[in-house]
Amino acid sequence: MSDPLTSPEARLFHPSNEFAAAAHVGSLDAYHKLHQRSLDDPEGFWGEVAAELTWSKPWDRVLNADNAPFFKWFEGGRTNITVNCLDRHIEAGQGDKTAILWEGEPGDTRELTYAELLQEVCRFANVLKGLGVGKGDSVAIYLPMIPELAVAVLACARIGAVHSVIFAGFSAESVRDRVLDASSKCVITADGSWRRGKELLLKNIVDDGVEGCDCVEQVLVIQRHLAKEPFAHNWTKGRDHWFHEEVARVSDECPAEDMDAEDMLFLLYTSGSTGKPKGIMHTVGGYMVYTYLTTKLTFDLKPNDVYWCTADIGWITGHSYIVYGPMANAATQVMYEGAPNFPDEARFWDIVEKYHVSIFYTAPTAIRAFMKWGDAFPQKHDLSSLRLLGTVGEPINPEAWMWYHRVIGGERCPIVDTWWQTETGGHMITSLPGAVPAKPGSATLPFPGVDAAVIDESGEEVERGLLAIRKPWPGMLRGIWGDEERFVNTYWCKWGGKYYFPGDGAIRDEDGYIWVTGRVDDVVNVSGHRIGTAELESVCVAHPAVAESAVIGVPHEIKGQGLVAFVIIRTGAEGEESSWRTELMAMVDEKIGKFARPEKIVFSVDLPKTRSGKIMRRLLRDIAEDRPLGNVTTLADPSIVEQIKVKYQERA
Ligand code: PRX
C-alpha cells in the first residue's frame, strides 16, 4: 500500500530542465494555472480542447448538467471518432506516418501507416456492413493483441456499431454472460492466439460461449493460426465466416457514420462489489475529447515519439491508451501480442531497443515481476531511447517505483503514475511529467478539469478518507447498460448525488498530493484486473459440495493483491479437500478465466458471523495478514476465528 507516512522514499523527483523546457506543460505554476482555469470555467476549457478536433456539426452546449447524474457533453455536436483518429491525419498530410509497429509473440511483424490503417478499417467496416451490422448494433470482440483487434474496434466506431471487447483471457461462460447482456449480434474472434509459445484456440471458446445465444447472428473469424497443420474447427454454416474470405469482396472506402456526441461508442464490462459484471457505457464526443487531451498531456506526446502501452485492448487501458487516445494524436505506437517472458524475460527490453520506444506505459504488477527476474535482462539492452515512463492499474509500491526509475528509466525519465478507472474513461489523477514533480507511490495531482478531493462520509475534506470527484468530466461513464438504478446507487448516492464515488480510499498529504490506497468495497485488484469477491463466491457455491463461501483480497508480492477463498463444505458431502480444491480451481477457469484463480482455498467449519448472520470479512483479512484479531465479541461463535486461523496457516 502506498502511504506517505510509511513510504521509505520521501524525495521529490523533478523532471530535468531539458524535459520541462520542451514539455506541453512545463512548470508547476503553469499546471496550477491550467487546473484552476479548467475548474473556474469548465465549459470554456473543454470547448477549446474539443475545437482542436473535427466535428461535422459544432455542439450547442459543452455541458448539460440539468439532469444530474445523467450529464451530457457536447450536446448537439456531431462527429465520428475514427475521422479524428484517422482521416484527420491523412488530410493533414500524415498518411505515411507509421501508426502501428506490431510484433507477434512468435516474432512475426507488421507495420501500418495511418493511410493503410484507414484502408483496413474501411474494409473491415464494409465486411461488418455486409453481414448486416449497422448503427447501434452491438458487436462483441474476442481477439488476441493482433492489429485486427484495433482495426475491428475502429471499424465498429466507423459505422456506429457499439463494440463490447471481451479480454481474450475470459472463459466461454464469461463470453456468454457479456454477449447476452449486450445482446451482441455479431462476435468477432480469431482461430487462435499465441501465449508463451502455446496456441490458445479462441474460436472454440467462442463456440462454447455463444451456444444457444439467439441474439448472435454472425461469427467472424480472423485467421491467426501459423502452424502448417490446420486444427479442427466446428463451423456453423450461415453463422460463421472467415474474415479473409469476406474482405476479399469489399471496397476499401467506407464513409464514416455521422454520430451524435452522446451516441454510444462502446460497452466495456467490469466487476463491481456485488452481482454480475456491469457494462460500462461510454459515448462518442466526451470520451474522444478526454482521451485526446489526457494522452497528449500525461504522456507529453510529441510527433516523433514511439509510444508503447503494454496493456491488452480487452481492458479500458487498451481502449483509451492504445486505440483512441494515441490515434487521436497521430501517435506512432508499438503493439505486442504475447507474454513479457517469452522466449525469455528480456522480451520487452528487446522490443524497446528494436523500435526505439520513447514512452513506455505498463502496470506495477509487471514492474514487480521484472524486478524479481533481475536487472540483468534490461541491462542487456539499450534503453536510451526512453524518455518517459508510466504506470497504471493499482497503487505502485515505492520500491518498485525506484527500481523502474533506476533500472528502466536510467534515472532520467519522469514517471507518471496514472490513477483512473474503466468508468472514468481516462486519466484522472496523474502528474503532467514536465510540470509536477513525482513522489514514489503517489498519483500526485488531478488532471486539468478534474476536481478531486479526499473527504469523509459527510463530505468534509480530510487527510485520510474516500476519494471523490466533485465535478463532471467529459470522459465519464454515462451509465451501466440496462441498469440505471445500479449506476445511480453505485456511483452517485454517497454524497447526496453531488459527487462521483469511485470506490477508492485515499490520503491527501501536505502538498495536496493524492495517494490512492486501494478499493474500499468488495472489489479486488489482482495484477491490475478488477475481480468482485462476490463473483468468485458465486463460483464456489456452485460446487455441489459447497455450502457457503467468503472471498477476500490479500497483499501479494507480485500481483499487488491475490484472492483467498474460505469455503464451507456441506455436512455429509462426499469427497476430500484435495479433489474439491482441484475442482473449484477448474470451475474458476471455466466460469471466469484463469487469471481469477485464488491463491488459496481454505476449508473451514464455519465463517466468522455476527449474530445477525453477517460475515465479518475484516476478521478474515486479519487472519490472512497475520494481524492481531479485531473485536470478536459481536460474533455468534467467537471460537470460530481461531479454528479458521489454524486452517489458514496449514495452507501457508
Ligand atoms: O483501485 C483503483 C485501481 O484500479 C481501479 C480501476 O480498475 P479498472 O477499472 O480495471 O481500471 C484499471 C485501469 C485504469 C481503481 O478504482 N487503480 C488504477 N490505477 C491506479 C489505481 N490505484 C492506485 N494507483 C493507480 N495509478
Residues whose N, C-alpha, C, O or C-beta is under 5 A from the ligand:
A	BS01	PRX	T317 T391 V392 G393 E394 P395 D417 T418 W419 W420 Q421 T422 E423 A443 P502 D504 V516 G518 R519 G528 R530
